[in-house]
Amino acid sequence: MSRALLKFSRVSPTKARLVAREVQGMNAELALASLEFMPNKAARIISKVIASAVANGDFEPEEVVITSCRVDKGSVMKRWRPRARGTATRILKPTAHILVVVEEVNNGKEA
């Protein structure tokens, strides 16, 4: 088992969770291939975290399965935009913490 954690990624956790649910339980090689063709910003970020988790365990992508892909809420950057009559509107820029856990597949082999 190996894991990778990316903290304070500038992507909305709600949007990243949609991508994370798609790859959970998949083979890492298949997940990386499917994320390559997704148009979301979160797909590129999550594919890098999956590749990092695979490399952290010295595995090959075809021999591991993504057991957990979790997206947690990070801190929110608060910005202001000037509006009419001297007022201001708040702009919230959310961040996310992305955790990926991969585990080696046992193909009937005893370790």
C-alpha beads as a LAMMPS data file, in Angstrom:
LAMMPS data file: protein, C-alpha beads

111 atoms
110 bonds

1 atom types
1 bond types

-500.0 500.0 xlo xhi
-500.0 500.0 ylo yhi
-500.0 500.0 zlo zhi

Masses

1 110.0

Atoms # bond

1 1 1 0.000 0.000 0.000
2 1 1 1.234 3.467 -0.821
3 1 1 -0.353 6.879 -0.762
4 1 1 0.061 10.415 -2.037
5 1 1 -1.411 13.606 -0.607
6 1 1 -1.725 16.926 -2.423
7 1 1 -2.687 19.795 -0.155
8 1 1 -4.104 23.221 -1.015
9 1 1 -4.838 22.415 -4.647
10 1 1 -6.650 25.320 -6.354
11 1 1 -9.691 23.366 -7.454
12 1 1 -13.145 23.242 -5.918
13 1 1 -13.602 20.145 -3.736
14 1 1 -17.115 19.612 -5.112
15 1 1 -15.851 19.487 -8.701
16 1 1 -12.867 17.313 -7.771
17 1 1 -15.088 14.776 -5.959
18 1 1 -16.974 14.108 -9.203
19 1 1 -13.727 12.983 -10.837
20 1 1 -12.497 11.121 -7.736
21 1 1 -15.634 8.970 -7.603
22 1 1 -15.066 7.879 -11.206
23 1 1 -11.593 6.441 -10.603
24 1 1 -12.102 4.880 -7.178
25 1 1 -11.672 1.097 -7.352
26 1 1 -10.144 1.172 -10.842
27 1 1 -6.827 -0.214 -11.969
28 1 1 -4.279 2.638 -11.881
29 1 1 -3.292 2.217 -15.528
30 1 1 -6.928 2.329 -16.656
31 1 1 -7.637 5.307 -14.400
32 1 1 -4.696 7.297 -15.775
33 1 1 -5.815 6.534 -19.335
34 1 1 -9.400 7.632 -18.699
35 1 1 -8.370 10.794 -16.823
36 1 1 -6.212 11.846 -19.773
37 1 1 -9.316 12.418 -21.899
38 1 1 -11.489 14.149 -19.301
39 1 1 -11.844 17.898 -19.925
40 1 1 -11.866 18.861 -16.216
41 1 1 -9.076 20.712 -14.457
42 1 1 -9.465 18.305 -11.532
43 1 1 -8.790 15.314 -13.820
44 1 1 -5.277 16.533 -14.614
45 1 1 -4.549 17.185 -10.944
46 1 1 -5.880 13.818 -9.744
47 1 1 -3.955 11.939 -12.443
48 1 1 -0.717 13.477 -11.177
49 1 1 -1.554 12.438 -7.611
50 1 1 -2.316 8.874 -8.764
51 1 1 0.992 8.724 -10.635
52 1 1 2.751 9.968 -7.506
53 1 1 1.080 7.338 -5.301
54 1 1 2.132 4.601 -7.732
55 1 1 5.713 5.901 -7.790
56 1 1 5.844 6.219 -3.988
57 1 1 5.339 2.461 -3.666
58 1 1 7.775 1.569 -6.485
59 1 1 4.936 -0.124 -8.386
60 1 1 3.964 -0.263 -12.028
61 1 1 0.534 1.251 -12.858
62 1 1 -0.820 -2.044 -14.198
63 1 1 -0.214 -3.926 -10.932
64 1 1 -2.067 -1.620 -8.506
65 1 1 -5.679 -0.679 -7.775
66 1 1 -6.890 2.658 -6.418
67 1 1 -8.461 1.663 -3.100
68 1 1 -9.257 5.194 -1.960
69 1 1 -9.419 8.550 -3.696
70 1 1 -10.608 11.157 -1.218
71 1 1 -11.089 14.894 -1.690
72 1 1 -11.340 17.017 1.452
73 1 1 -12.109 20.698 1.788
74 1 1 -9.109 22.966 2.280
75 1 1 -8.954 26.577 3.320
76 1 1 -10.832 29.200 1.308
77 1 1 -9.089 32.285 -0.046
78 1 1 -11.315 35.317 0.301
79 1 1 -11.022 38.126 -2.233
80 1 1 -13.040 41.279 -2.941
81 1 1 -14.425 42.695 -6.178
82 1 1 -15.519 46.336 -6.379
83 1 1 -19.176 46.845 -7.258
84 1 1 -21.563 49.715 -7.817
85 1 1 -21.967 52.626 -5.353
86 1 1 -18.657 51.973 -3.607
87 1 1 -19.604 48.546 -2.287
88 1 1 -17.706 45.280 -2.636
89 1 1 -18.643 41.667 -3.314
90 1 1 -16.881 38.721 -1.797
91 1 1 -15.186 36.162 -4.065
92 1 1 -14.456 32.760 -2.538
93 1 1 -11.605 30.734 -4.015
94 1 1 -11.767 27.241 -2.501
95 1 1 -8.879 24.782 -2.175
96 1 1 -8.896 21.007 -1.829
97 1 1 -6.758 18.290 -0.230
98 1 1 -6.544 15.207 -2.456
99 1 1 -5.529 11.829 -0.970
100 1 1 -4.974 8.765 -3.148
101 1 1 -4.251 5.297 -1.726
102 1 1 -3.178 2.467 -4.031
103 1 1 -2.737 -1.197 -3.179
104 1 1 -1.037 -4.020 -5.028
105 1 1 -3.277 -6.599 -6.678
106 1 1 -2.706 -10.234 -5.728
107 1 1 -3.324 -12.324 -8.844
108 1 1 -3.551 -15.601 -6.935
109 1 1 0.107 -15.340 -5.910
110 1 1 1.179 -15.872 -2.327
111 1 1 3.693 -13.339 -1.050

Bonds

1 1 1 2
2 1 2 3
3 1 3 4
4 1 4 5
5 1 5 6
6 1 6 7
7 1 7 8
8 1 8 9
9 1 9 10
10 1 10 11
11 1 11 12
12 1 12 13
13 1 13 14
14 1 14 15
15 1 15 16
16 1 16 17
17 1 17 18
18 1 18 19
19 1 19 20
20 1 20 21
21 1 21 22
22 1 22 23
23 1 23 24
24 1 24 25
25 1 25 26
26 1 26 27
27 1 27 28
28 1 28 29
29 1 29 30
30 1 30 31
31 1 31 32
32 1 32 33
33 1 33 34
34 1 34 35
35 1 35 36
36 1 36 37
37 1 37 38
38 1 38 39
39 1 39 40
40 1 40 41
41 1 41 42
42 1 42 43
43 1 43 44
44 1 44 45
45 1 45 46
46 1 46 47
47 1 47 48
48 1 48 49
49 1 49 50
50 1 50 51
51 1 51 52
52 1 52 53
53 1 53 54
54 1 54 55
55 1 55 56
56 1 56 57
57 1 57 58
58 1 58 59
59 1 59 60
60 1 60 61
61 1 61 62
62 1 62 63
63 1 63 64
64 1 64 65
65 1 65 66
66 1 66 67
67 1 67 68
68 1 68 69
69 1 69 70
70 1 70 71
71 1 71 72
72 1 72 73
73 1 73 74
74 1 74 75
75 1 75 76
76 1 76 77
77 1 77 78
78 1 78 79
79 1 79 80
80 1 80 81
81 1 81 82
82 1 82 83
83 1 83 84
84 1 84 85
85 1 85 86
86 1 86 87
87 1 87 88
88 1 88 89
89 1 89 90
90 1 90 91
91 1 91 92
92 1 92 93
93 1 93 94
94 1 94 95
95 1 95 96
96 1 96 97
97 1 97 98
98 1 98 99
99 1 99 100
100 1 100 101
101 1 101 102
102 1 102 103
103 1 103 104
104 1 104 105
105 1 105 106
106 1 106 107
107 1 107 108
108 1 108 109
109 1 109 110
110 1 110 111
